[in-house]
Amino acid sequence: MPSTEASSSHKYYQILLSELLLPQTETRANVGIVNGREAKPHSRPYMVSVQFKEQHFCGGFLVSERFVMTAAHCRLEKKAQLNDNIKWISIPTEEGDVEAGSVCSVAGWGSLETNGSESDRLMETNVTVMNNNNCEHKWTKEDFSASLMMCVYGDGGIKNDDSMTGDSGGPLVCGDTAVGVTSFGDPDLCNSPELPEVYTKISAFLQWIKSIIGNVN
């Protein structure tokens, strides 16, 4: 649903194979917010909690009245009722990389600690974009593609600010633009500087995104 206070009546269904935005292994899709701060009410009106049987399943974010972008692309059955507390967020308009060292932010309702329970509050934290070569060295070419993915680490290089279980699908926000989709990290090395969190690069899929959104009324 488009916010923690919104109605749970919206239904979601997949319109394209999730492999377009997800890695091969399910376990590596477990990411969340650790040692972050509680987000101010309505400060991130684009955030969505994708739920199954009224339980948080993964994060997402509104990119139009009709579409939620997440780790598996979903479409709202009905247009979101936009207001001051529910809004969509901009995505990149052209392909390109976010400059390494840029400080961005992530948010979600995922676990607050390794193997911990999910949060009932929207949490947020700052992260820093990592150089693609460094990320590829950490994850290897089999796991990381610089043309499709990007890495971040805890703000200021501190390892205990990052994402964890339950926030897969949420946005990496730089400025006022969603530039990445929370994708995967190592569940056994949560917060480890050895394996930074990986995000799907939205700009790499712009043509596909526009073709889907543009063909729906």
Residue pairs with C-beta under 8 A, 6 or more apart in sequence:
1 7
1 8
1 10
1 48
1 49
1 51
2 10
2 45
2 46
2 47
2 48
2 62
2 80
2 86
3 42
3 45
3 47
3 48
3 85
3 86
4 49
4 109
4 120
4 121
4 122
5 85
6 86
8 51
8 54
10 76
10 77
10 78
10 80
11 76
11 77
12 50
12 68
12 74
12 75
12 76
12 77
13 74
13 75
13 77
14 72
14 73
14 74
15 73
15 74
15 75
15 212
16 73
16 212
18 71
18 72
18 73
20 73
20 205
20 208
21 71
21 72
21 73
21 181
21 183
21 200
21 205
22 29
22 71
22 72
22 183
22 184
23 29
23 143
23 183
23 184
23 198
25 184
27 187
28 143
28 184
28 185
28 186
28 187
29 71
29 168
29 183
29 184
30 164
30 165
30 166
30 168
30 184
30 185
30 187
31 110
31 163
31 164
31 165
31 166
31 167
31 168
31 182
31 183
31 184
31 185
31 197
32 108
32 110
32 111
32 112
32 118
32 119
32 163
32 164
32 165
32 166
32 167
33 106
33 107
33 108
33 110
33 112
33 119
33 123
33 124
33 125
33 162
33 163
33 164
33 167
34 111
34 112
34 113
34 114
34 125
34 160
34 161
34 162
34 163
34 164
34 190
34 191
35 112
35 125
35 160
35 161
35 162
35 191
36 107
36 123
36 124
36 125
36 161
37 123
37 124
37 125
38 121
38 122
38 123
38 124
39 107
39 121
39 122
39 123
39 124
42 84
42 85
44 107
44 122
44 124
45 84
45 85
45 86
45 87
46 61
46 62
46 87
46 88
46 89
46 171
46 178
47 59
47 60
47 61
47 107
47 108
47 122
47 170
47 171
48 59
48 60
48 61
48 62
48 68
48 70
49 56
49 59
49 60
49 109
50 56
50 57
50 58
50 59
50 60
50 68
50 70
50 74
50 169
51 57
56 109
56 118
56 166
58 70
58 71
58 72
58 166
58 167
58 168
58 169
58 170
59 70
59 107
59 108
59 109
59 110
59 166
59 167
59 168
59 169
59 170
59 171
59 182
60 68
60 69
60 70
60 74
60 169
60 170
61 68
61 69
61 70
61 88
61 89
61 170
61 171
61 178
62 68
62 69
62 80
62 86
62 87
62 88
62 89
63 69
63 88
63 89
63 91
63 178
63 209
63 213
64 88
64 213
65 76
65 79
65 80
65 82
65 88
66 75
66 76
66 79
66 80
66 213
66 216
67 73
67 74
67 75
67 76
67 212
67 213
67 216
68 74
68 75
68 76
69 91
69 169
69 171
69 178
69 181
69 202
69 209
70 168
70 169
70 170
70 181
71 168
71 169
71 181
71 182
71 183
71 200
72 169
73 212
75 216
80 86
80 88
82 88
89 171
89 173
89 176
89 177
89 178
90 176
90 177
90 178
91 177
91 178
91 179
91 202
91 206
91 209
92 177
92 179
92 202
92 203
92 206
93 206
94 203
94 206
95 203
95 204
95 206
96 203
97 132
97 150
97 201
97 203
98 104
98 129
98 150
98 174
98 179
98 180
99 129
100 129
100 130
100 131
100 132
101 128
101 129
102 128
102 129
102 174
103 126
103 127
103 128
103 129
103 155
104 126
104 127
104 128
104 129
104 152
104 172
104 173
104 174
104 179
105 124
105 125
105 126
105 127
105 172
105 173
106 124
106 125
106 127
106 152
106 163
106 167
106 170
106 171
106 172
106 173
106 182
107 122
107 123
107 124
107 125
107 167
107 170
107 171
107 173
108 122
108 123
108 163
108 166
108 167
108 170
108 182
109 118
109 119
109 120
109 121
109 122
109 123
109 166
109 167
110 118
110 119
110 123
110 163
110 164
110 165
110 166
110 167
110 168
111 117
111 118
111 119
111 164
111 165
111 166
112 119
112 123
112 164
113 164
113 190
114 164
114 190
114 191
115 165
116 164
116 165
118 165
118 166
119 166
125 154
125 155
125 161
125 162
125 163
126 155
126 161
127 152
127 153
127 154
127 155
127 161
127 162
127 163
127 172
127 197
128 152
128 153
128 154
128 155
128 156
128 157
129 150
129 151
129 152
129 174
130 150
130 151
130 152
130 153
130 196
132 146
132 150
132 151
133 146
134 151
135 144
135 146
135 149
135 150
135 151
135 196
135 198
136 144
136 146
138 144
138 151
138 194
138 195
138 196
139 151
139 195
139 198
143 198
144 151
144 198
147 201
147 204
148 200
148 201
148 204
149 183
149 198
149 199
149 200
149 201
150 172
150 179
150 180
150 198
150 199
150 201
151 196
151 197
151 198
151 199
152 162
152 172
152 180
152 196
152 197
152 199
153 159
153 162
153 193
153 196
153 197
154 160
154 161
154 162
154 191
154 193
155 161
157 193
159 191
159 192
159 193
160 191
162 185
162 190
162 191
162 196
162 197
163 170
163 182
163 185
163 197
164 185
164 190
164 191
165 187
165 190
167 182
168 182
168 183
168 184
169 181
169 182
170 181
170 182
171 178
171 179
171 180
171 181
171 182
172 178
172 179
172 180
172 181
172 182
172 199
173 179
178 202
179 199
179 201
179 202
179 203
180 199
180 200
180 201
180 202
181 199
181 200
181 202
182 197
182 199
183 197
183 198
183 199
183 200
184 197
184 198
185 195
185 196
185 197
185 198
186 192
186 195
189 195
202 209
